Amino acid sequence: MCNTTAPRFRALLPILLILLIAAGLRLYRLDTQSFWNDEGNSARLVERTVPLILSGAAGDIHPPGYYLLLAGWRALGGPGEFSLRLLSAFSGVLAVATLYATGAALFDRRVAVLAALLASFNPFQVYYSQEARMYALLALLSTASILLTARVLQRLAGQVAGRHGALILAGYVAINALGLYTHYTFPFVIAAESIIFVLWLVRRRKWLHGLAAWMGLQGATLLFFLPWLPTALRQLQGWGVGTPEPASLAEMGSALAYGLTIPAEVAASGTVVMVLIALVGLFPPTVPEEHPRGLDFEERLALIAAWLLVPLVIAVVLRVNTRPFLKFLLPANLALMLLFARGVVMGFEITRPMPGIASGQGRLLRLVVIVLTVLGAVPLFLGLNNLYFNPAYARDDYRAMADRISTEAGQDAGIILNGPNQWEVFTYYYPDGENVAPLPDGQTEATLEGLFSRYRRIYALYWGEAQ
């Protein structure tokens, strides 16, 4: 027994260390920054009962799944900033673990380890793992869905049978239903999976059995989402309305690779290198694979490529590729990390000693691969540094604004809030009362006159700036 346990532990040691790194980076300074507008909305919404949470979500622009989960989490951990953000941190660590499992299932352990390591340091993933919003959960569920898609196709190919196969099918439906209740971009992932399923179906000519099974899985998923579907369709009609101009290609590439805490021009060279190495990841293996995986190599590669590209294409088509919506690319970032990791591994595979490549040439080519990998990874650390320490990337500091008003005037001050959702986040830090006036309120002029007549001090909060 000891002889088998030791090798298994050594095999798991790299991912265990990576998960510790991922957890450390996501917990570091987790509650240093104040909640901003959207986080305040999360914090105040989950104070309510379940029916009121559903009603509040129906009046918002997101489905209720994350809020219900956060309400349960809050009941256990309390209403503090650290506690409410901890759910996202936990989701972010699980996303790294699930990416490792996906890389191991579709490629090999080397790709899986490197992809997980890249994701653990990626400032895009860390940023939203430190925010009390649904995006880290979206990344986790998207990765789990991609992994389960590969398992489902193994099941349909007859490689997984019995009770285990049934659990895979049930798990796929459950994860996708949770994804739909988490964010309205989750169908982008289902669309990518469906494209690969059609490819798989055509190559294997399993039209009747395969198509019926896939339609059954999607139908079961939709059935779970059916109670919320009318609300979702109404909410989606407002998507993209009044949004700014689309982000540039450089901004989209930089966000996809490194997130939003590094300027696109600073990340430009790293983005180019990352894309080039990801293209190397499309190369076929240099030696035949030993174990069947239910999907041919081309199909597995296409699954990750579709996970990466389909959300980008849909975002452009639906005109939600604007700067405020670049966070929707968070799941696709994990696909890019997986392709980048495979590109690095393939770079070493291609340059290993073989006929036609001298040993000196091989060493030089491997050095080139190492240098390019470092160039692609450097912006990860620049983005992390900005996330933790650069005030230009800090969230709006409502905690400091509330502390300043409390120190200078206490409750003897009129406070004007002029932006959507400011009431939720401001009153998380400052007691709500008649002196707090979210405007416009239908009688704006009378409200202002009342504040000016009753209070000697007036404070106005203009989207994160007290005056």
GIZIJO-V784009 format. One record per pair of residues at least 4 apart in sequence whose ideal C-beta (glycine too) atoms are under 7 Angstrom apart, sorted by the first residue. I is the first residue (numbers start at 0). J is the second residue. Records with the same first field share a line. If there is no record, write none. Layout:
I: J / J
This chain:
0: 4
1: 5
3: 7
4: 8
5: 9
6: 10
7: 11
8: 12
11: 15
12: 16
13: 17 / 112
14: 18 / 99 / 112 / 115
15: 19
16: 20
17: 21 / 95 / 112 / 115 / 116 / 119
18: 22 / 92 / 95 / 96
19: 23
20: 24 / 119
21: 25 / 91 / 92 / 95 / 119
22: 26 / 92
23: 27
24: 119 / 120 / 125
25: 88 / 91 / 92 / 125 / 128 / 129
26: 88
28: 387
29: 81 / 84 / 88 / 129
30: 80 / 81 / 84
32: 393 / 394
33: 394 / 395 / 396 / 397 / 398 / 399
34: 38 / 39 / 42 / 80 / 131 / 397 / 424 / 427
35: 39 / 394 / 395 / 397 / 424
36: 40 / 395 / 420 / 421 / 424
37: 41 / 132 / 420
38: 42 / 130 / 131 / 132 / 424
39: 43 / 397 / 420 / 423 / 424 / 427
40: 44 / 420 / 423
41: 45 / 66 / 69 / 83 / 131 / 132
42: 78 / 83 / 131 / 427
43: 423 / 427
44: 52 / 55 / 66
45: 52 / 66 / 69 / 70 / 73
47: 51 / 52 / 55
48: 52
49: 53 / 67
50: 54
51: 55
52: 56 / 63 / 66 / 67 / 70
53: 57 / 63
54: 58
55: 59
56: 61 / 62 / 63 / 66
57: 230
60: 234 / 237
61: 133 / 182
62: 180 / 181 / 183 / 227 / 231
63: 67 / 180
64: 68 / 177 / 180 / 181
65: 69 / 133 / 136 / 181
66: 70
67: 71
68: 72 / 86
69: 73 / 83 / 86
70: 74
72: 76 / 86
73: 77 / 78 / 82 / 83
76: 82 / 85
77: 82
78: 82 / 83
79: 83
80: 84
81: 85
83: 131
84: 88 / 129 / 130 / 131
85: 89
86: 90
87: 91 / 127 / 128 / 129 / 130 / 131 / 132 / 135
88: 92 / 128 / 129
89: 93
90: 94 / 128 / 135 / 136 / 139
91: 95 / 124 / 128 / 135
92: 96
93: 97 / 139
94: 98 / 124 / 135 / 138 / 139 / 142 / 333
95: 99 / 115 / 118 / 119
96: 100
97: 101 / 139 / 142 / 143 / 146
98: 102 / 114 / 115 / 118 / 142 / 333 / 336 / 337
99: 103 / 111 / 112 / 115
100: 104 / 146
101: 105 / 142 / 145 / 146 / 337
102: 106 / 110 / 111 / 114 / 337 / 340
103: 107 / 108 / 111
104: 146 / 149
105: 149 / 299 / 303
106: 110 / 111 / 341
107: 111
108: 112
109: 113 / 344
110: 114 / 340 / 341 / 344
111: 115
112: 116
113: 117 / 340 / 343 / 344
114: 118 / 336 / 337 / 340
115: 119
116: 120
117: 121 / 336 / 339 / 340
118: 124 / 333 / 336
120: 379 / 383
121: 125 / 258 / 332 / 336 / 379
122: 126 / 257 / 258 / 260 / 379 / 382 / 383 / 386
123: 257 / 258 / 329 / 332
124: 128 / 138 / 332
125: 129 / 383 / 386
126: 130 / 258 / 259 / 260 / 386
127: 134 / 135 / 326 / 329
128: 135
130: 134
133: 137 / 181 / 182
134: 138 / 326 / 329
135: 139
136: 140 / 181
137: 141 / 181 / 182 / 185 / 329 / 330
138: 142 / 329 / 330 / 333
139: 143
140: 144 / 174 / 177 / 178 / 181 / 185
141: 145 / 178 / 185 / 188 / 330
142: 146 / 333
143: 147 / 174
144: 148 / 174 / 175 / 178 / 188 / 192
145: 188 / 302 / 306
146: 150
147: 151 / 167 / 170 / 171 / 174
148: 152 / 192 / 302
149: 153 / 293 / 294 / 299 / 302
150: 154 / 159 / 167
151: 155 / 167 / 168 / 171 / 216
152: 156 / 199 / 293 / 294
153: 158 / 159 / 293
154: 159 / 164 / 167 / 168
155: 205 / 209 / 212
156: 293
158: 291 / 293
159: 163 / 164 / 167
160: 164
162: 166
163: 167
164: 168
165: 169
166: 170
167: 171
168: 172 / 216
169: 173
170: 174
171: 175 / 216
172: 176 / 216 / 219 / 220
173: 177
174: 178
175: 179 / 189 / 220
176: 180 / 220 / 223 / 224
177: 181
178: 185 / 188
179: 185 / 220 / 224
180: 224 / 227
181: 185
183: 231 / 235
184: 310 / 327
185: 189
186: 190
187: 191 / 309 / 310 / 313
188: 192 / 306 / 330
189: 193
190: 194 / 309 / 313
191: 195 / 305 / 306 / 309
192: 196
193: 197
194: 198 / 305 / 309
195: 199 / 298 / 301 / 302 / 305
196: 200 / 213
197: 201
198: 202 / 298 / 301
199: 203 / 294 / 298
200: 205 / 206 / 209 / 210
205: 209
206: 210
207: 211
208: 212
209: 213
210: 214
211: 215
212: 216
213: 217
214: 218
215: 219
216: 220
217: 221
218: 222
220: 224
221: 225
224: 228
227: 231
228: 232
229: 233
230: 234
231: 235
238: 319
239: 317 / 318 / 319
242: 321 / 323
243: 321 / 322
244: 321
245: 318 / 320 / 321
246: 250 / 251 / 320 / 321 / 322 / 325
248: 252
249: 253 / 263 / 267
250: 254 / 263 / 322
251: 255 / 320 / 325
252: 256 / 270
253: 257 / 261 / 263 / 266 / 270
254: 258 / 259 / 325 / 328
255: 328 / 331 / 332 / 335
256: 266 / 269 / 270 / 273 / 335
257: 261 / 266 / 269 / 378 / 379 / 382
258: 382
259: 325
260: 382 / 385 / 386 / 392
261: 265 / 266 / 378 / 381 / 382 / 385
262: 266
263: 267
265: 381
266: 270 / 378
267: 271
268: 272 / 374
269: 273 / 374 / 375 / 377 / 378
270: 274
271: 275
272: 276 / 371 / 374 / 375
273: 277 / 335 / 339 / 375
274: 278
275: 279
276: 280 / 339 / 342 / 343 / 346 / 371 / 372 / 375
277: 335 / 338 / 339 / 342
278: 342
279: 342 / 345 / 346
280: 338 / 339 / 341 / 342 / 345
281: 300
282: 345
283: 296
284: 288 / 296
285: 348 / 349
288: 296
292: 299
294: 298 / 299 / 302
296: 300
297: 301
298: 302
300: 304
301: 305
302: 306
303: 307 / 334 / 337 / 338
304: 308
305: 309
306: 331 / 334
307: 331 / 334 / 335 / 338
308: 312
309: 313
310: 314 / 328 / 330 / 331
311: 315 / 331
312: 316
313: 317
314: 319 / 320 / 324 / 327
315: 320
319: 324 / 327
320: 324
328: 332
331: 335
332: 336
333: 337
334: 338
335: 339
336: 340
337: 341
338: 342
339: 343 / 375
340: 344
341: 345
342: 346
343: 368 / 372
344: 348
345: 349
346: 350 / 368
347: 351 / 365 / 368
350: 361 / 364 / 365 / 368
351: 361
352: 356 / 358 / 361
356: 360 / 361
357: 361
358: 362
359: 363
360: 364
361: 365
362: 366
363: 367
364: 368
365: 369
366: 370
367: 371
368: 372
369: 373
370: 374
371: 375
372: 376
373: 377
377: 381
378: 382
379: 383
380: 384
381: 385
382: 386
383: 387
384: 388 / 389
385: 389 / 392
386: 392
395: 463
396: 400
397: 401 / 424 / 425 / 428
398: 402 / 428
399: 403
400: 404 / 460 / 465
401: 405 / 425 / 428 / 429
402: 406
403: 407 / 465
404: 408 / 412 / 414 / 429 / 458
405: 409 / 429
408: 412 / 456
410: 430 / 432 / 434
411: 454 / 456
412: 434 / 454 / 456 / 458
413: 434 / 436 / 450 / 453 / 454 / 457
414: 434 / 435 / 436 / 458 / 460
415: 436 / 438 / 457 / 459 / 460
416: 421 / 422 / 425 / 435 / 436 / 437 / 438 / 460
417: 438 / 459 / 460 / 461
418: 462
420: 424
421: 425 / 437 / 460
422: 426 / 437
423: 427
425: 429 / 460
426: 431 / 435
431: 435
434: 454
436: 440 / 446 / 450
438: 443 / 446
439: 443
440: 446
442: 446
443: 447
444: 448
445: 449
446: 450
447: 451
448: 452
449: 453
450: 454 / 457
451: 457
458: 465
459: 466
460: 464 / 465
461: 466
